[in-house]
Amino acid sequence: MSNKKEQSVDCDDVHFAMHSAVKNNQSVKFSDLATETGQNKQTFINRLNYKDTEHPPTVEDLELVVRRTGDTTPIEILCSMFGGRFTSASKDVSESVMSAVLHAASEQGDVYAAIEKAKPGGYSRKEKVEINRQISEAVAALNKLKNTVNQE
C-alpha cells in the first residue's frame, strides 16, 4: 500500500524552469552556455525544451544553468517533486535593516503581482515557474534581512 501523493510537478517543469532561467536572464545567453558545454546553441536550446523527449538535459546542464544564472527555481522544483525543499545558505547583507525590509516588501509584492497576473482555474507551466521564481526571490530577500539583523 502506497502513501504516495499525486505530484503536481514533473520533470517537464524542471526543464521548463531551466529554459526560463536562461531566457529571463539579462547577462547569460543560450549561446554562452552552449559554448561552455561544447554544443551548438540550437542543440543546447533543444536540451532545455521540455517538449523534446529525445534530448533531455543532464545533471551537468542543470548545474550549469543554476550556477550561471543564479536562478535556483529548477532545483527547487526538483526538490518539491520528492517532498523536499531547497534552501541556500546565503550570507548576503544589506547596508541597513530598513533597506533590507523595503527590499523584502518589494519582492513580496512581486509574488502577489505574479499570482494576480496568472489565469484563474489553475496555473500553466509558465505561470508556475514565474510564481516560484518570484517566491524564491522573496525568500532570498527575507534571508538577506535576517542576515542584516543578525549582523547588527
C-alpha positions in Angstrom: 0.0 0.0 0.0 1.4 3.3 -1.1 1.0 6.7 0.6 2.4 8.4 -2.4 0.9 11.8 -3.1 0.0 12.8 -6.6 2.7 15.0 -7.9 1.7 18.5 -9.1 5.1 19.0 -10.8 7.2 16.8 -13.0 10.5 16.7 -14.9 9.0 18.8 -17.7 8.5 21.6 -15.1 12.2 21.3 -14.2 13.2 21.5 -17.9 10.9 24.5 -18.4 12.3 26.2 -15.4 15.8 25.7 -16.8 14.8 27.2 -20.1 13.1 30.1 -18.4 16.1 30.8 -16.1 18.3 31.4 -19.2 15.7 33.1 -21.3 14.8 35.6 -18.4 18.4 36.3 -17.5 19.8 39.5 -18.9 23.5 38.6 -18.8 23.5 34.9 -19.6 22.7 33.7 -23.1 22.0 30.3 -24.5 25.0 30.6 -26.8 27.3 31.3 -23.9 26.1 28.1 -22.1 26.2 26.1 -25.3 29.8 27.1 -25.8 30.7 26.1 -22.2 29.2 22.7 -22.8 30.8 22.2 -26.2 27.4 22.2 -28.0 26.0 24.5 -30.6 23.3 26.9 -29.5 20.3 25.1 -31.0 21.3 21.8 -29.6 21.5 23.3 -26.1 18.2 25.0 -26.5 16.6 21.7 -27.6 18.0 20.0 -24.5 16.2 22.6 -22.3 13.0 22.2 -24.3 10.5 20.3 -22.1 8.7 19.1 -25.3 11.9 17.5 -26.7 11.8 14.0 -25.1 14.7 12.6 -27.2 17.4 15.0 -25.8 16.7 15.7 -22.1 19.0 17.9 -20.2 21.7 16.4 -18.0 22.5 17.0 -14.4 25.5 18.9 -15.6 23.2 21.1 -17.7 21.1 21.8 -14.6 24.2 22.7 -12.5 25.5 25.0 -15.3 22.2 26.8 -15.7 21.7 27.4 -11.9 25.3 28.4 -11.4 25.5 30.8 -14.3 22.0 32.4 -13.9 21.8 32.3 -10.1 18.2 31.1 -10.5 17.6 28.2 -8.2 14.0 27.6 -9.4 14.8 24.4 -11.3 16.4 22.8 -8.2 13.5 24.0 -6.0 11.0 22.3 -8.4 13.1 19.1 -8.5 13.2 19.1 -4.6 9.5 19.6 -4.4 8.9 16.5 -6.7 10.3 14.4 -3.8 8.6 16.3 -1.0 11.7 18.3 -0.1 12.6 21.9 -0.1 15.7 23.6 -1.4 17.3 26.3 0.8 20.6 28.2 0.3 22.8 29.5 3.0 23.4 33.0 1.7 25.5 35.3 3.7 24.4 38.5 1.8 23.6 41.5 3.9 22.1 44.9 3.1 23.6 48.3 4.1 20.8 48.8 6.6 17.9 46.9 8.2 15.5 49.4 6.7 16.7 48.9 3.1 16.5 45.1 3.7 12.9 45.5 4.9 12.0 47.6 1.9 13.6 45.1 -0.5 11.8 42.2 1.1 8.5 44.0 0.9 9.1 44.8 -2.7 9.9 41.2 -3.5 6.7 40.0 -1.7 4.8 42.5 -3.9 6.3 40.8 -6.9 4.9 37.4 -5.7 1.5 39.0 -5.3 1.7 40.5 -8.8 2.7 37.2 -10.4 -0.2 35.4 -8.7 -2.6 38.2 -9.8 -1.4 38.0 -13.4 -1.9 34.3 -13.6 -5.0 33.0 -15.2 -7.7 31.7 -12.8 -8.5 28.0 -12.7 -5.1 26.5 -12.2 -1.6 27.7 -13.2 0.1 27.0 -16.5 3.6 25.6 -16.5 4.9 29.1 -17.4 2.9 30.7 -14.6 4.1 28.1 -12.0 7.7 28.8 -12.9 7.3 32.5 -12.7 5.4 32.4 -9.4 8.1 30.0 -8.0 10.9 32.3 -9.2 9.2 35.3 -7.5 8.8 33.3 -4.3 12.5 32.3 -4.4 13.5 36.0 -4.8 11.2 36.9 -1.8 12.7 34.2 0.3 16.2 35.3 -0.6 15.3 38.9 0.3 13.9 37.7 3.7 17.2 35.7 4.3 19.1 38.9 3.5 17.0 40.8 6.0 17.6 38.1 8.6 21.4 38.2 8.0 21.4 42.0 8.2 19.5 42.0 11.5 21.9 39.3 12.9 25.0 41.2 12.0 24.0 44.3 14.0 
